């Protein structure tokens, strides 16, 4: 079995939505498409497609194989163009992941600009606060906040992001303003469950760090909810600076314990090392890196101004 041909046929079927439509698009007999798919599924020992008389759907394994297959075919096309000494315009589907709020506020505007400049590229933007494995999930590129744990990733640094503690003016007027991390013991706190422990917050201290116990009166799963709860006056929360930026600028919440903030975390564009880098990824890196640097520099300038 020619696995590359079978993969091309599978991708064409997934894109066309049916075997017959894929056969017409590829210009091959329907029987050939059916045989190649059956041989591919037999080779992989998995079902890629669920076929009925009315519809065709990808299985979970089929979805994963589709993303991997697209990447393989795109990489092969890029390698062939590179070997031939020709570099046409970037094309194909680019899959990117980014944190939810940062992705919506800072990455999505870059993506829309990139799409306007590169009409032959499509983008799948997966917004999640979960650190995902790019190869396992068929992704080309990640926007990561924090030091990369993966040693197999290549990172292009585009800036830094700080972590801030904040509360509404009404809450601070009623309960007082904490002057040191230990003062949080007497305050109601709003914990963001994706940001590490919910019962203690870690601050820098002489010679290392100190974990301060907090009473989480509310635990939420998104930073937006934590900020909204703080704006409502429920208590003190701790989030990344970009997550609180709009509320801080509006004066709905105030920054506290600024002198005890940890060093900012790096923000990077990251991709797996050791693989051929498609033109679409190179083009996005070249397009996105300077724009994200400007965006993060402006965010940092706003943070310094609000800190005064």
N, C-alpha and C positions, 0 to 999 in steps of 0.2 A: 504493500500500500504506500502510495506517495502521501506522506502525512502533511506536507506543505500544501499540496493541491486539495486534500481533504479539509484542511483548515480554512483555505480560501472559500471553498464551497460552503462550509458551515457558517462562516461570517456572512456570506452573501445571502444564505437562507434566513439568518437572524435579521439582517437588514431589510430583506424583501418581505418577510412575514409569511412566506409560504415556499414550498419546494418548487412549485410550478413557476412562480414569479422569479425565483432565483435562477431556474433553468433558462427562462427567457432572457434574463439579464446577462447570464454568462454565455448564452448561445450554445448550450449543451443539452442533450436529451434529458428528460425528466428521470428516466431510469438510471442514468449515470449519477445524477445528484443523489437519488435515493440510495444507490449502492455505496457511494463514497461516504455518506453519512453513517450508514449501517456499519461499514468497515471501521470508521473512526470510533464509533461508540464501542464496537467490539474490541478494538485495540486498547482503549482507555478503560474498558470494563465499567463504564458508567453510562447512564442515560443523559443525553444532552438536551433532547427536545421531547416535549409531550405533544403527540399528534392525535388530533381527533378529526372527524369529518368537517368540522366547522372552523377550527382554530389551531394555531401552533403556538406553543409557549416554551420558554426556556426553563429548564430545571435550575436549581441553585448551582449545581455543578456546571451546567451549561452557561450560566451567566459569568461565572468565574473564568471558564475556558474562553468565552467570547472576548473578555477584556484582555486576557493573555494573548489570544490569537491576533487581535487587532494590533497589539504592541509588537508581536513578532513580525507580522506582515509589514508594518510601518518601518521597523528597524531594518528589515531586509531591503525595502525600497530605498531607504536612506543609504544603506551600505552600497547598494548597486550604483546609485548616483554618485556617491563619493569615489568609488573605484573608477568610475568612468570620467571623473574629473568635472562633473556637472553638478551645480547646486541650484536647483530650482527653488521656487518659493516654498516655505513650510506648508505642509498639508497633513491632514489626518485628524484624529481625535486626541486631544490632550486632556489627561485626567489629573486633576489637582485636588489636594485636600488642605484645609485650613481650619483653625478654630472658629467656632460659630460666630461670635460677635466681631472678632477681628476680621474674619472673612467677609462678613456683610459690610462692615464699615470701610475697610481698607483694601481688601483683595478684589472684591467684586468690581469696584470702579476700574481697577487695573485690567481685569479680565475683559470688561466691556470695551475698553480702549484697544486692547490687543486684538479682539475679534474684529473691530472696525478696520484695523490696519492689516489683518491677515485673513482675507475672505476664504481661503482654502482650509482653514483650521476650525474645528469645532472643539468646544471645551465642556468637560464634565467637572463641575466644581462640587466636591463633597465637603460640606461644612459639618464638623464634628469636633467636640472637645476631647475625644478619645485619640490616643496616639495609635495610628494604624500602621500595619506593615505594608509598604508600598507594593512590593512584589506579590504578596498574597492577595491583595485587593485590586490588582491591575491598575495601579496609579503610577503616574510618571514623576510627580513632583509634589513636595509638601512644603507648606509654610509652617515652621516650627518655632514655638516660643520656649526658650530654655536651652540648656546645654544638651546636645544630642547624645542620647544613650547608645545609639547604634554606631559601631565603629565602621560599618560598611557604607556609610552615607557620606556624600560630598556636600559641604555646606557653603553657601554664599551669604555672608552676614550683611543684613540690610539695616540694622539698628538695634535698639534696646527698648525694653518695656519694664516699667517699675510696678511694684505692688503697693497699694495705698489702703489706709484705714480711714473710713469716713462715716459720718452720721449727719442727720438733718439738724439744722439750727434749732428747731423746736425740741428735739430730743436732747441736745446738748444744753439748752437753756433749762430743761426740767431736771436733768440728771448730772450735769456738770461735764466738763471736758477732761478726758483722761490725759495726764501729763507724762506718763511713763507706761510701758506695757503692763506692769504689774497692776495698774489701776483698772485694767479691763475686768478684773475679778468682781468688781462691783457694778458691772454694766450688763445689760441685755445685749446679746450678740446674734448676728444673722450669719450662719455658716453656709458656704457654697461647697457642696459635697464633692465637686470635681476638682477642688483645689486642695487636696491632701486632707489631713485630719480635721474633723469638725469640732473636736473638744479641746484643741490647743492650737495656738498660733505661734509660729517660730519667728523670733526677732534676732538680729545680730547683737552680740554682746562682747565684752572684752575677752579676747582669747577664744572666741567661737560663737556659739548661738545659745539662746535660752528659749525653752518651750513654755509659753504662758498658758495656763488653763483658762478656758473661757466657757461661759454658760450659753450654749446655743439655744435660744428660745425658739428659733426657727431655722430649719435646715432645708435648703432648696437645691435644685439640681442644675440651675442655670444662673449665670452671673446677672442677667437682666432682672430676674426675680429678686436676687439679693439686693441689687441697687434700688429696685422699686420699693421693696420693704423698708429699706433705709430712708428713702424719700418720704415714706408714709409716717416716719417717726417711730418705727418699732424698735430700732436699736442701732448698734454699731456693726458695720460689715467690713470685710477685707476682700478686695478684688484687684485685678490688674488695672492699671491706670486708664487704658483705652476703654475699658468696660464702664468706667464711671465718668468719663470725660464730659459727656453731654450734661449730666446732672450737676457736675462740679461747675461747669461754665454757667449753667442756669442759676446757680446758687441754691439749688434744692438740697444739696448735701455739702458738707464742709470736710476738708482733709484734716485729720488729726494724727498725732504721733509721727509727724513728718521727719523729725530728727532720728527716728528709730527705724526708718524704712531700710530694707535690705538692698544690696547692690542690684541694679536692674539686670534683667535676664536678656540674653541675646535673642534676636529674631533673625531667622535664617530661611533662605530658600534651599531646600535639600533634595537630593536625588541619589539613587543607588550608584555606588562606584563600580567600576569594572565592567560596565556594559556600554555598548555603542550609544552615543548621545544623539538622538534624532534632531533634525533641524528644527522641528516644532518646539522642542524643549530648549534648545539653544536660543531660539528666537524669543521665547517667553522670558528666559533669564535675562537676556539683554534688554528687553522691554520693561520688565517688572522691577528689576533691582534698583535702578535710579529713581523710579517713581515711588517705590516703597520707602526708599531712604529719605526722600523729601517729605513724604507723609509722616514718617516716624519722627523726623527732625521737627516738624511743625507740632506734633503731639507733645514732644519733649519740651518745646518752648512754651506751649500752653501750660503744661504741668509746672514748670518753674515759675511762671507768672502767677498761677493760682496758689502756689505754695507760699508766696510772700505774705 
